[in-house]
Amino acid sequence: MNDTEFEQLEKGDVLINLTCRPHDVVSISSKIYIDAPPSKVWKVLTDYDNLSKYLPKVMSSRIIERNNNEIILEQTGKTGIFIFEKVVHFRLQIKEECPDTITFKQIDGDFEVYQGKWKLETSDAFPGTILGYDAEIKPHFFAPPILVSFVQRQDLPGILKAHKQRAEAL
């Protein structure tokens, strides 16, 4: 991370980078600064059964199976914009690598490709945690990459800010 990126994060900006990949896959990379230690951010991210209580567009979220650091999570959410919102269902295989990485991959659901990771970063140069989110997405239903990118650019700040607000309140 360069100084300019850190200055933007420190001001409260959410950094988002979207790239269209081959076969209509959208690649997402985003970051937010959270004024809380990684342990609090981790607690918020891994409170899977309560995500729908504070994350925008998450309608339900529940653990189906847990085997130590491997989880099967079932979620229902909304995606899209305005009258073009669609309810999506999916099951994710999650692997927690405490204290800094959570990887996920859809094993069943409404996406052809939905995989990625949450990454928690710290440094002696700043207090708190940089929360990063990287993912690749391609829905099973028709949605051109430009629309998927637009929706992600609209939705991600709200999701990341909700994690930030909850972690900073702990």
Contacts in CASP RR format, 6 or more apart in sequence:
PFRMAT RR
TARGET T0000
AUTHOR 0000-0000-0000
METHOD contacts of the structure
MODEL  1
MNDTEFEQLEKGDVLINLTCRPHDVVSISSKIYIDAPPSKVWKVLTDYDN
LSKYLPKVMSSRIIERNNNEIILEQTGKTGIFIFEKVVHFRLQIKEECPD
TITFKQIDGDFEVYQGKWKLETSDAFPGTILGYDAEIKPHFFAPPILVSF
VQRQDLPGILKAHKQRAEAL
1 9 0 8 1.000
1 31 0 8 1.000
1 121 0 8 1.000
1 130 0 8 1.000
5 15 0 8 1.000
5 31 0 8 1.000
6 33 0 8 1.000
6 125 0 8 1.000
6 126 0 8 1.000
8 15 0 8 1.000
9 15 0 8 1.000
9 31 0 8 1.000
9 32 0 8 1.000
9 33 0 8 1.000
9 130 0 8 1.000
10 33 0 8 1.000
10 126 0 8 1.000
12 32 0 8 1.000
12 33 0 8 1.000
14 30 0 8 1.000
14 31 0 8 1.000
14 32 0 8 1.000
14 156 0 8 1.000
14 157 0 8 1.000
14 158 0 8 1.000
14 160 0 8 1.000
14 161 0 8 1.000
15 30 0 8 1.000
15 31 0 8 1.000
15 32 0 8 1.000
16 28 0 8 1.000
16 29 0 8 1.000
16 30 0 8 1.000
16 152 0 8 1.000
16 153 0 8 1.000
16 156 0 8 1.000
16 157 0 8 1.000
17 28 0 8 1.000
17 29 0 8 1.000
17 30 0 8 1.000
18 26 0 8 1.000
18 27 0 8 1.000
18 28 0 8 1.000
18 29 0 8 1.000
18 149 0 8 1.000
18 152 0 8 1.000
18 153 0 8 1.000
19 26 0 8 1.000
19 27 0 8 1.000
20 26 0 8 1.000
20 27 0 8 1.000
20 145 0 8 1.000
20 146 0 8 1.000
20 149 0 8 1.000
21 27 0 8 1.000
21 136 0 8 1.000
23 138 0 8 1.000
24 138 0 8 1.000
24 144 0 8 1.000
24 145 0 8 1.000
25 113 0 8 1.000
25 136 0 8 1.000
25 137 0 8 1.000
25 138 0 8 1.000
25 145 0 8 1.000
26 136 0 8 1.000
26 137 0 8 1.000
26 138 0 8 1.000
26 145 0 8 1.000
26 148 0 8 1.000
26 149 0 8 1.000
26 152 0 8 1.000
27 134 0 8 1.000
27 135 0 8 1.000
27 136 0 8 1.000
28 133 0 8 1.000
28 134 0 8 1.000
28 135 0 8 1.000
28 136 0 8 1.000
28 137 0 8 1.000
28 152 0 8 1.000
28 156 0 8 1.000
29 132 0 8 1.000
29 133 0 8 1.000
29 134 0 8 1.000
30 132 0 8 1.000
30 133 0 8 1.000
30 134 0 8 1.000
30 156 0 8 1.000
30 160 0 8 1.000
31 130 0 8 1.000
31 131 0 8 1.000
31 132 0 8 1.000
31 133 0 8 1.000
32 130 0 8 1.000
32 131 0 8 1.000
32 132 0 8 1.000
32 160 0 8 1.000
32 161 0 8 1.000
32 163 0 8 1.000
32 164 0 8 1.000
33 126 0 8 1.000
33 128 0 8 1.000
33 129 0 8 1.000
33 130 0 8 1.000
33 131 0 8 1.000
33 164 0 8 1.000
34 41 0 8 1.000
34 128 0 8 1.000
34 129 0 8 1.000
34 130 0 8 1.000
34 131 0 8 1.000
34 163 0 8 1.000
34 164 0 8 1.000
34 167 0 8 1.000
34 168 0 8 1.000
35 127 0 8 1.000
35 128 0 8 1.000
35 168 0 8 1.000
36 128 0 8 1.000
36 129 0 8 1.000
36 167 0 8 1.000
36 168 0 8 1.000
36 170 0 8 1.000
37 128 0 8 1.000
37 129 0 8 1.000
38 99 0 8 1.000
38 100 0 8 1.000
38 120 0 8 1.000
38 122 0 8 1.000
38 128 0 8 1.000
38 129 0 8 1.000
39 99 0 8 1.000
40 167 0 8 1.000
40 168 0 8 1.000
40 170 0 8 1.000
41 120 0 8 1.000
41 129 0 8 1.000
41 131 0 8 1.000
41 163 0 8 1.000
41 167 0 8 1.000
42 98 0 8 1.000
42 99 0 8 1.000
42 120 0 8 1.000
43 167 0 8 1.000
43 170 0 8 1.000
44 163 0 8 1.000
44 166 0 8 1.000
44 167 0 8 1.000
44 170 0 8 1.000
45 102 0 8 1.000
45 118 0 8 1.000
45 131 0 8 1.000
45 163 0 8 1.000
46 96 0 8 1.000
46 102 0 8 1.000
48 61 0 8 1.000
48 62 0 8 1.000
48 63 0 8 1.000
48 71 0 8 1.000
48 73 0 8 1.000
48 94 0 8 1.000
49 61 0 8 1.000
49 62 0 8 1.000
49 63 0 8 1.000
50 61 0 8 1.000
51 58 0 8 1.000
51 61 0 8 1.000
51 75 0 8 1.000
52 58 0 8 1.000
52 59 0 8 1.000
52 60 0 8 1.000
52 61 0 8 1.000
54 162 0 8 1.000
54 165 0 8 1.000
54 166 0 8 1.000
55 61 0 8 1.000
55 159 0 8 1.000
55 162 0 8 1.000
55 163 0 8 1.000
56 155 0 8 1.000
56 158 0 8 1.000
56 159 0 8 1.000
56 162 0 8 1.000
57 77 0 8 1.000
57 78 0 8 1.000
57 79 0 8 1.000
57 155 0 8 1.000
57 159 0 8 1.000
58 75 0 8 1.000
58 76 0 8 1.000
58 77 0 8 1.000
59 76 0 8 1.000
59 77 0 8 1.000
59 78 0 8 1.000
59 87 0 8 1.000
60 74 0 8 1.000
60 75 0 8 1.000
60 76 0 8 1.000
60 77 0 8 1.000
61 73 0 8 1.000
61 74 0 8 1.000
61 75 0 8 1.000
61 76 0 8 1.000
62 73 0 8 1.000
62 74 0 8 1.000
62 75 0 8 1.000
63 71 0 8 1.000
63 72 0 8 1.000
63 73 0 8 1.000
63 74 0 8 1.000
64 72 0 8 1.000
64 73 0 8 1.000
64 74 0 8 1.000
64 91 0 8 1.000
65 71 0 8 1.000
65 72 0 8 1.000
66 72 0 8 1.000
69 95 0 8 1.000
69 96 0 8 1.000
69 97 0 8 1.000
69 98 0 8 1.000
70 93 0 8 1.000
70 94 0 8 1.000
70 95 0 8 1.000
70 96 0 8 1.000
71 92 0 8 1.000
71 93 0 8 1.000
71 94 0 8 1.000
71 95 0 8 1.000
71 96 0 8 1.000
72 91 0 8 1.000
72 92 0 8 1.000
72 93 0 8 1.000
72 94 0 8 1.000
72 107 0 8 1.000
73 91 0 8 1.000
73 92 0 8 1.000
73 94 0 8 1.000
73 104 0 8 1.000
74 89 0 8 1.000
74 90 0 8 1.000
74 91 0 8 1.000
74 92 0 8 1.000
75 89 0 8 1.000
75 90 0 8 1.000
75 91 0 8 1.000
75 92 0 8 1.000
76 87 0 8 1.000
76 88 0 8 1.000
76 89 0 8 1.000
77 87 0 8 1.000
77 88 0 8 1.000
77 89 0 8 1.000
78 85 0 8 1.000
78 86 0 8 1.000
78 87 0 8 1.000
78 88 0 8 1.000
79 85 0 8 1.000
79 86 0 8 1.000
79 88 0 8 1.000
79 139 0 8 1.000
79 151 0 8 1.000
79 155 0 8 1.000
80 86 0 8 1.000
80 147 0 8 1.000
80 151 0 8 1.000
80 155 0 8 1.000
81 150 0 8 1.000
81 151 0 8 1.000
81 154 0 8 1.000
86 141 0 8 1.000
88 109 0 8 1.000
88 110 0 8 1.000
88 111 0 8 1.000
88 139 0 8 1.000
89 109 0 8 1.000
89 110 0 8 1.000
90 106 0 8 1.000
90 108 0 8 1.000
90 109 0 8 1.000
90 110 0 8 1.000
90 111 0 8 1.000
90 114 0 8 1.000
91 106 0 8 1.000
91 107 0 8 1.000
91 108 0 8 1.000
91 109 0 8 1.000
92 104 0 8 1.000
92 105 0 8 1.000
92 106 0 8 1.000
92 107 0 8 1.000
92 114 0 8 1.000
93 104 0 8 1.000
93 105 0 8 1.000
93 106 0 8 1.000
93 107 0 8 1.000
94 102 0 8 1.000
94 103 0 8 1.000
94 104 0 8 1.000
95 102 0 8 1.000
95 103 0 8 1.000
95 104 0 8 1.000
96 102 0 8 1.000
97 103 0 8 1.000
99 120 0 8 1.000
100 119 0 8 1.000
100 120 0 8 1.000
100 121 0 8 1.000
101 117 0 8 1.000
101 118 0 8 1.000
101 119 0 8 1.000
101 120 0 8 1.000
102 117 0 8 1.000
102 118 0 8 1.000
103 115 0 8 1.000
103 116 0 8 1.000
103 117 0 8 1.000
104 115 0 8 1.000
104 116 0 8 1.000
104 117 0 8 1.000
104 118 0 8 1.000
105 114 0 8 1.000
105 115 0 8 1.000
105 116 0 8 1.000
106 113 0 8 1.000
106 114 0 8 1.000
106 115 0 8 1.000
109 140 0 8 1.000
110 139 0 8 1.000
110 140 0 8 1.000
110 141 0 8 1.000
111 137 0 8 1.000
111 138 0 8 1.000
111 139 0 8 1.000
111 140 0 8 1.000
112 138 0 8 1.000
112 139 0 8 1.000
112 140 0 8 1.000
113 136 0 8 1.000
113 137 0 8 1.000
113 138 0 8 1.000
114 135 0 8 1.000
114 136 0 8 1.000
114 137 0 8 1.000
114 138 0 8 1.000
115 135 0 8 1.000
115 136 0 8 1.000
116 133 0 8 1.000
116 134 0 8 1.000
116 135 0 8 1.000
116 136 0 8 1.000
117 133 0 8 1.000
117 134 0 8 1.000
117 135 0 8 1.000
118 131 0 8 1.000
118 132 0 8 1.000
118 133 0 8 1.000
119 131 0 8 1.000
119 132 0 8 1.000
119 133 0 8 1.000
119 134 0 8 1.000
120 129 0 8 1.000
120 130 0 8 1.000
120 131 0 8 1.000
120 132 0 8 1.000
121 129 0 8 1.000
121 130 0 8 1.000
121 131 0 8 1.000
121 132 0 8 1.000
122 128 0 8 1.000
122 129 0 8 1.000
122 130 0 8 1.000
123 130 0 8 1.000
129 167 0 8 1.000
131 160 0 8 1.000
131 163 0 8 1.000
131 164 0 8 1.000
133 156 0 8 1.000
133 159 0 8 1.000
133 160 0 8 1.000
137 148 0 8 1.000
137 152 0 8 1.000
138 148 0 8 1.000
139 148 0 8 1.000
143 151 0 8 1.000
END
